[in-house]
Amino acid sequence: MSLRTTIHVDGLGHKGAPIPTASKVGPLLHSGGIIGVDRATGQIPQDLSEQCRNMFDNLSAVVQAAGGSTDHIVKMTVWMADRGARDALNVEWLNMFPDETSRPARHVLENKFPAPIQIQCEIMAYIPD
């Protein structure tokens, strides 16, 4: 029996590559890159705000698939095509984590992406059994 559990979320694939959406060992969950794709259609919107909404919906789906909730997220790393556009990110951040005394750590970096991707994140979570 494997120590590691592979987490898959429909619509968050790696275009046929043998890479899971996330991996869990014991209570620790770590995702791969999560983008703002619409899982139902497979489309990535052009609008950054829509990509942010989808990305937060997708990261929620990842922790739920692993048996947790967004309350279990410890850290979120975000890559943006333009770090100056953090207002769109912060809107969804505050929607998901409204309690200023209970937010995960966050780090935002700038990165080039293939169009139309403008944002991507990965999460680490602690999900007790």
C-alpha positions in Angstrom: 0.0 0.0 0.0 1.3 3.4 -1.0 2.0 6.1 1.6 0.9 8.7 -1.0 -2.6 9.3 -2.2 -3.1 10.8 -5.7 -5.8 13.4 -5.9 -7.6 14.0 -9.3 -10.2 16.6 -10.0 -12.2 16.3 -13.3 -11.4 19.2 -15.6 -8.0 20.0 -14.0 -5.9 17.6 -16.0 -2.5 18.1 -17.5 -3.6 17.4 -21.1 -3.1 13.6 -20.8 0.3 13.8 -18.9 0.5 11.3 -16.0 0.5 14.1 -13.4 -2.1 14.3 -10.6 -3.8 17.5 -9.6 -2.5 17.1 -6.0 -0.9 14.5 -3.8 -1.6 13.8 -0.1 0.7 12.0 2.4 -0.9 11.6 5.8 -2.5 15.0 6.6 -0.4 17.0 4.2 -1.7 18.0 0.8 0.2 19.7 -1.9 -1.2 20.7 -5.3 0.4 21.1 -8.6 -0.4 24.2 -10.6 -4.1 25.3 -10.5 -5.2 27.7 -13.2 -8.4 29.6 -13.9 -9.9 27.1 -16.3 -13.6 26.5 -16.3 -13.8 22.8 -15.4 -17.1 22.3 -17.1 -16.1 23.7 -20.5 -12.3 23.3 -20.4 -12.1 27.0 -21.5 -9.8 29.6 -20.0 -11.5 33.0 -20.0 -9.7 36.1 -21.3 -10.7 38.2 -18.3 -8.3 38.0 -15.3 -11.2 38.4 -12.8 -13.0 35.4 -14.3 -9.7 33.4 -14.2 -9.3 34.3 -10.5 -12.9 33.2 -9.7 -12.3 29.9 -11.5 -8.9 29.4 -9.9 -10.4 29.8 -6.4 -13.3 27.5 -7.3 -10.7 25.0 -8.6 -8.5 25.1 -5.5 -11.6 24.6 -3.3 -12.4 21.5 -5.4 -8.9 20.2 -4.9 -9.0 20.4 -1.1 -12.6 18.9 -1.1 -11.4 16.0 -3.2 -8.7 15.4 -0.6 -11.3 15.3 2.2 -10.8 18.9 3.5 -12.0 22.4 3.0 -10.4 25.8 2.3 -10.1 26.2 6.1 -7.3 23.5 5.9 -5.1 25.6 3.5 -1.9 26.7 5.1 -0.1 28.4 2.2 -1.0 29.6 -1.2 1.7 30.5 -3.8 0.4 32.6 -6.8 2.1 33.3 -10.1 0.6 36.2 -12.1 1.5 37.5 -15.5 1.2 41.0 -14.0 1.7 41.3 -10.2 0.3 44.8 -10.5 -3.1 43.3 -11.2 -3.4 41.9 -7.7 -6.8 43.7 -7.1 -8.5 40.9 -9.1 -6.8 38.3 -6.9 -7.5 40.1 -3.7 -11.3 40.2 -4.4 -11.5 36.5 -4.6 -9.0 36.1 -1.7 -11.2 38.1 0.6 -14.3 36.2 -0.6 -12.7 32.9 0.3 -10.9 34.1 3.4 -13.0 36.9 4.9 -11.7 36.4 8.5 -8.5 38.4 8.8 -7.5 36.3 11.8 -7.7 33.0 9.8 -6.1 33.3 6.4 -3.4 31.1 4.9 0.0 32.6 4.1 0.4 33.8 0.5 3.2 34.6 -1.8 2.7 36.3 -5.2 5.3 36.1 -8.0 5.4 37.2 -11.6 5.7 34.7 -14.4 5.2 34.5 -18.1 2.4 32.2 -19.3 1.1 31.0 -22.6 -2.0 33.0 -23.6 -4.6 33.2 -22.3 -3.4 32.1 -18.9 -2.8 35.1 -16.6 -2.7 33.4 -13.1 -1.8 30.1 -11.5 -1.5 28.9 -7.9 -0.5 26.0 -5.8 -1.6 25.2 -2.3 -0.4 23.4 0.7 -2.9 22.2 3.3 -3.1 20.2 6.5 -6.1 17.9 6.5 -6.3 15.8 9.6 -7.8 12.3 9.3 
